[in-house]
Amino acid sequence: MGNNWPLSVEFTDDPHPRNLYWEMWGLPMFDLHDAAGVLMEVNACREAYPEHYIKLNAYDARHTRQTTALSFLVNRPSTEPGFRLDRQESADRSIRYSLHSYATEQPVGERYGPENTANSKSQNGKSGKSGKTD
């Protein structure tokens, strides 16, 4: 806040490291000088998207272009499926690696959240009741 950097809040359900384009929550906060206003926007985004990645960005425009000066996560899903590293061997003994996010195996909007954990619990066929009567 002391550097007068504009701040913005962004969110996504695709955590791949090469995913640079996250959804923007509201507009960038250019003339905000109170940390409570930033925290209000972060908390509103957390309430709307509790099972998404949410980050706060600070932009520096001193050199006539808007560059990211600071960026950090402020929210993560309660469960994270992780990544797989795929190895490919190609010509001339070169090896290529690529990352695969297990979260992307689900449709957009259904990658995280209570609906996925509820489905995985109900698939085992147990309702949690013993079936005995007294």
Backbone bond lengths (Angstrom), bond angles and torsions (degrees), N, CA, C in turn:
res aa  C-N    CA-C-N  psi(-1)  N-CA   C-N-CA  omega(-1)  CA-C   N-CA-C  phi
1 M - - - 1.441 - - 1.530 110.40 -
2 G 1.324 116.39 -33.27 1.453 120.15 -178.47 1.519 113.66 -70.77
3 N 1.334 117.92 -18.70 1.458 121.75 179.56 1.524 112.91 -87.75
4 N 1.351 117.16 -4.48 1.466 122.44 -176.41 1.523 112.61 59.97
5 W 1.329 116.42 36.32 1.458 121.21 176.32 1.522 109.35 -85.11
6 P 1.324 118.39 132.84 1.465 119.97 172.95 1.526 109.59 -64.34
7 L 1.315 116.19 144.72 1.458 121.94 -178.68 1.518 109.95 -117.19
8 S 1.326 116.09 151.92 1.459 120.85 173.88 1.521 108.93 -144.87
9 V 1.324 115.34 155.02 1.458 122.89 178.05 1.520 107.51 -113.61
10 E 1.340 117.14 132.68 1.460 122.23 179.79 1.521 109.11 -132.00
11 F 1.347 116.86 155.53 1.463 121.23 179.38 1.525 110.10 -142.56
12 T 1.348 115.81 158.66 1.462 121.81 177.55 1.513 109.98 -159.95
13 D 1.334 115.69 160.66 1.459 120.18 169.48 1.525 110.10 -115.22
14 D 1.323 116.96 8.78 1.465 122.64 176.50 1.522 108.42 -114.81
15 P 1.331 118.38 97.36 1.460 120.81 -172.65 1.523 115.14 -86.10
16 H 1.326 118.43 14.33 1.467 119.59 -177.75 1.530 110.09 -58.41
17 P 1.330 117.37 136.44 1.476 119.84 -178.04 1.522 114.39 -57.91
18 R 1.316 117.67 -25.55 1.470 119.54 179.63 1.524 112.98 -89.53
19 N 1.318 117.40 -0.16 1.461 120.83 177.24 1.527 108.15 -81.05
20 L 1.310 116.44 94.88 1.454 121.32 -178.15 1.515 112.90 -89.27
21 Y 1.315 117.48 -16.74 1.463 121.06 -173.51 1.526 110.23 -102.99
22 W 1.313 115.86 92.07 1.452 122.13 176.73 1.523 108.39 -91.44
23 E 1.327 116.23 161.48 1.463 121.17 176.76 1.527 108.92 -74.14
24 M 1.327 116.95 136.67 1.459 120.24 -179.76 1.522 109.97 -90.25
25 W 1.316 115.92 133.09 1.464 121.99 176.33 1.533 107.46 -92.71
26 G 1.306 116.18 108.26 1.462 120.32 -178.79 1.523 111.84 69.01
27 L 1.307 115.59 -160.43 1.455 121.73 178.95 1.526 109.98 -101.50
28 P 1.330 117.48 157.64 1.475 118.40 175.59 1.528 110.66 -59.60
29 M 1.310 115.45 146.57 1.466 121.65 -177.38 1.525 108.84 -96.46
30 F 1.334 116.97 92.94 1.457 122.00 -174.73 1.529 113.39 -80.91
31 D 1.304 117.88 -45.72 1.466 121.01 -173.17 1.520 112.59 -105.77
32 L 1.306 117.20 26.79 1.456 120.37 -178.83 1.521 109.78 -89.15
33 H 1.320 116.97 127.88 1.462 121.25 -178.74 1.521 111.89 -120.26
34 D 1.325 116.86 9.08 1.458 121.70 -177.77 1.529 109.21 -120.99
35 A 1.322 116.85 126.10 1.465 121.06 -179.52 1.517 111.91 -64.79
36 A 1.317 118.30 -25.56 1.463 121.52 179.14 1.534 111.00 -63.57
37 G 1.311 117.75 -35.08 1.466 121.24 177.34 1.514 111.94 -65.81
38 V 1.328 116.55 -39.73 1.467 120.97 177.66 1.518 109.61 -66.15
39 L 1.320 116.47 -45.68 1.457 120.91 -179.73 1.524 111.30 -63.48
40 M 1.320 117.96 -34.07 1.456 121.66 176.67 1.533 110.39 -62.48
41 E 1.330 117.26 -43.76 1.466 120.91 178.55 1.529 111.45 -66.71
42 V 1.330 117.21 -41.60 1.468 120.87 178.68 1.522 109.65 -62.13
43 N 1.329 118.11 -45.76 1.460 121.23 -179.44 1.524 112.35 -66.23
44 A 1.331 117.68 -35.02 1.469 120.70 176.42 1.526 110.58 -65.16
45 C 1.316 117.15 -40.27 1.464 121.15 177.57 1.527 110.29 -67.64
46 R 1.329 117.40 -40.52 1.475 121.01 176.98 1.525 111.18 -61.27
47 E 1.331 116.62 -38.85 1.454 120.29 -179.65 1.524 110.78 -68.24
48 A 1.324 117.60 -38.48 1.459 121.83 -179.38 1.524 112.29 -76.56
49 Y 1.322 117.55 -33.67 1.468 122.87 -176.85 1.533 110.35 -132.41
50 P 1.329 118.36 70.02 1.471 119.76 -175.39 1.521 113.94 -69.29
51 E 1.326 118.01 -23.03 1.464 121.11 -177.78 1.522 112.27 -109.41
52 H 1.319 116.87 34.41 1.462 122.42 176.85 1.528 109.53 -121.92
53 Y 1.304 114.56 164.38 1.460 119.75 169.96 1.523 107.90 -79.68
54 I 1.316 116.62 132.54 1.465 121.41 178.44 1.521 107.54 -128.89
55 K 1.332 116.13 133.18 1.468 119.16 179.45 1.520 110.45 -130.89
56 L 1.309 113.59 155.93 1.458 122.34 177.14 1.520 107.63 -111.37
57 N 1.322 116.83 128.79 1.468 122.77 -179.72 1.517 109.98 -114.34
58 A 1.317 115.82 143.09 1.465 121.86 172.58 1.526 107.62 -121.22
59 Y 1.334 116.62 132.69 1.460 121.95 -175.75 1.525 110.79 -112.28
60 D 1.317 114.72 140.81 1.457 121.38 179.16 1.527 108.16 -114.29
61 A 1.321 117.36 121.99 1.468 121.53 -177.54 1.523 111.74 -114.03
62 R 1.319 117.20 25.88 1.471 119.23 -177.39 1.524 113.26 -66.21
63 H 1.308 118.09 -32.70 1.464 121.08 -174.60 1.527 111.50 -101.99
64 T 1.309 117.44 39.31 1.469 126.73 176.32 1.530 113.84 60.93
65 R 1.320 117.41 16.65 1.461 120.44 172.53 1.519 108.57 -145.83
66 Q 1.305 115.48 148.60 1.453 121.68 -177.06 1.522 109.05 -84.18
67 T 1.314 117.61 111.36 1.459 121.78 178.74 1.523 109.39 -120.96
68 T 1.313 115.70 150.18 1.462 120.05 178.81 1.518 108.81 -76.14
69 A 1.325 115.74 118.93 1.458 120.99 179.84 1.521 111.06 -95.56
70 L 1.325 116.62 -29.55 1.457 121.48 -175.89 1.518 108.40 -154.82
71 S 1.330 116.67 138.00 1.447 121.18 178.04 1.522 108.17 -152.03
72 F 1.332 117.05 131.16 1.463 119.12 178.44 1.528 110.21 -152.98
73 L 1.347 114.87 153.43 1.456 121.54 179.84 1.516 110.31 -75.70
74 V 1.325 115.45 138.99 1.461 120.91 175.39 1.525 111.10 -118.43
75 N 1.338 117.95 -6.66 1.460 121.54 178.14 1.522 109.56 -155.37
76 R 1.333 114.83 140.87 1.466 121.21 175.26 1.521 108.58 -132.96
77 P 1.343 118.08 154.15 1.467 119.91 177.20 1.527 110.58 -63.39
78 S 1.335 115.98 156.93 1.464 119.30 -179.45 1.530 111.63 -68.43
79 T 1.326 117.64 -29.86 1.468 121.48 174.53 1.515 108.16 -126.80
80 E 1.324 115.53 136.54 1.466 121.15 179.50 1.530 108.29 -123.33
81 P 1.330 117.64 119.01 1.452 120.24 -176.28 1.532 114.47 -68.10
82 G 1.304 118.93 -26.23 1.462 121.03 176.95 1.522 113.71 97.45
83 F 1.338 114.24 -167.45 1.464 122.31 -175.72 1.518 109.77 -131.09
84 R 1.324 115.37 157.54 1.458 122.57 173.34 1.523 107.32 -121.20
85 L 1.297 117.38 138.18 1.456 122.29 176.99 1.527 108.36 -98.85
86 D 1.337 116.48 117.09 1.462 122.21 179.30 1.525 109.37 -99.35
87 R 1.341 115.33 132.21 1.463 121.52 -179.09 1.519 109.13 -111.15
88 Q 1.338 116.22 133.67 1.455 122.23 177.03 1.512 108.99 -127.64
89 E 1.315 115.44 129.90 1.470 119.92 174.47 1.514 107.63 -96.83
90 S 1.324 116.09 135.54 1.458 120.04 -179.04 1.524 109.49 -129.86
91 A 1.298 116.31 -167.70 1.468 122.14 -175.50 1.521 111.69 -59.91
92 D 1.303 115.62 153.20 1.466 123.58 177.11 1.528 112.86 59.07
93 R 1.304 115.58 34.61 1.465 122.54 174.79 1.531 113.57 60.50
94 S 1.300 116.56 21.23 1.466 118.16 177.71 1.533 109.25 -84.70
95 I 1.302 114.67 146.40 1.459 121.47 -178.17 1.521 108.21 -121.02
96 R 1.311 115.34 132.64 1.456 121.19 179.03 1.525 108.93 -116.51
97 Y 1.318 114.90 142.56 1.458 120.84 178.63 1.521 109.33 -121.58
98 S 1.301 115.45 145.30 1.460 120.37 174.32 1.521 108.72 -141.01
99 L 1.324 115.37 151.29 1.461 121.98 178.84 1.516 109.62 -97.91
100 H 1.322 115.48 141.11 1.455 121.43 174.68 1.521 107.71 -126.11
101 S 1.313 116.56 123.89 1.459 121.77 178.34 1.517 108.84 -87.46
102 Y 1.330 116.92 124.76 1.460 120.00 177.38 1.521 111.63 -64.23
103 A 1.320 117.65 -25.45 1.466 121.22 -179.89 1.517 111.54 -64.14
104 T 1.326 118.63 -29.68 1.462 121.04 -176.86 1.521 112.52 -74.60
105 E 1.329 118.05 -3.32 1.466 120.22 176.07 1.522 111.21 -75.30
106 Q 1.333 117.60 -15.08 1.460 122.73 176.11 1.528 108.66 -97.63
107 P 1.330 117.81 155.17 1.471 120.13 177.07 1.526 111.63 -64.60
108 V 1.314 115.92 156.17 1.462 121.49 178.45 1.525 108.97 -58.17
109 G 1.322 116.21 135.64 1.455 121.77 -178.95 1.519 113.60 90.19
110 E 1.336 117.78 -14.00 1.460 121.47 179.70 1.528 111.92 -119.61
111 R 1.305 117.19 15.35 1.457 120.42 -174.49 1.517 112.74 -76.32
112 Y 1.309 117.25 -29.60 1.456 122.27 179.43 1.504 107.66 -135.30
113 G 1.280 116.50 168.34 1.447 119.94 171.42 1.506 113.45 119.78
114 P 1.325 115.56 171.31 1.456 120.50 -175.88 1.518 113.45 -65.32
115 E 1.346 118.14 -25.93 1.461 118.59 179.79 1.525 111.62 -65.12
116 N 1.339 118.44 -33.56 1.457 120.39 178.14 1.518 111.46 -72.99
117 T 1.307 118.56 -41.37 1.454 120.35 179.59 1.523 110.13 -69.92
118 A 1.331 118.95 -35.13 1.460 121.53 177.78 1.524 110.66 -66.56
119 N 1.346 117.31 -39.95 1.461 120.60 178.55 1.511 111.15 -64.60
120 S 1.319 117.80 -41.24 1.458 119.70 -178.06 1.521 110.51 -69.04
121 K 1.348 119.10 -31.29 1.461 121.51 178.36 1.520 111.01 -74.61
122 S 1.336 117.64 -36.47 1.455 119.72 -177.18 1.523 111.78 -79.38
123 Q 1.306 120.28 -14.51 1.455 122.36 -178.80 1.517 112.54 -74.34
124 N 1.336 118.62 -16.70 1.451 119.04 -178.94 1.527 111.63 -79.96
125 G 1.353 117.83 -5.58 1.440 121.41 173.45 1.513 114.26 84.40
126 K 1.296 119.24 3.01 1.455 122.08 -179.23 1.523 109.37 -102.29
127 S 1.296 114.82 132.61 1.456 118.26 -179.62 1.520 112.19 -94.90
128 G 1.311 117.98 -7.28 1.454 121.27 179.66 1.519 112.47 94.62
129 K 1.349 117.79 -5.04 1.460 122.26 177.89 1.518 109.19 -103.88
130 S 1.298 116.30 146.56 1.464 119.78 -176.69 1.507 113.18 -80.10
131 G 1.332 117.47 -21.17 1.455 120.16 179.72 1.522 113.27 85.56
132 K 1.310 117.81 -3.62 1.458 121.52 178.91 1.509 110.57 -83.33
133 T 1.298 116.47 146.84 1.462 121.06 173.38 1.508 108.38 -114.98
134 D 1.312 117.77 145.46 1.463 122.02 179.99 1.490 111.63 -93.91
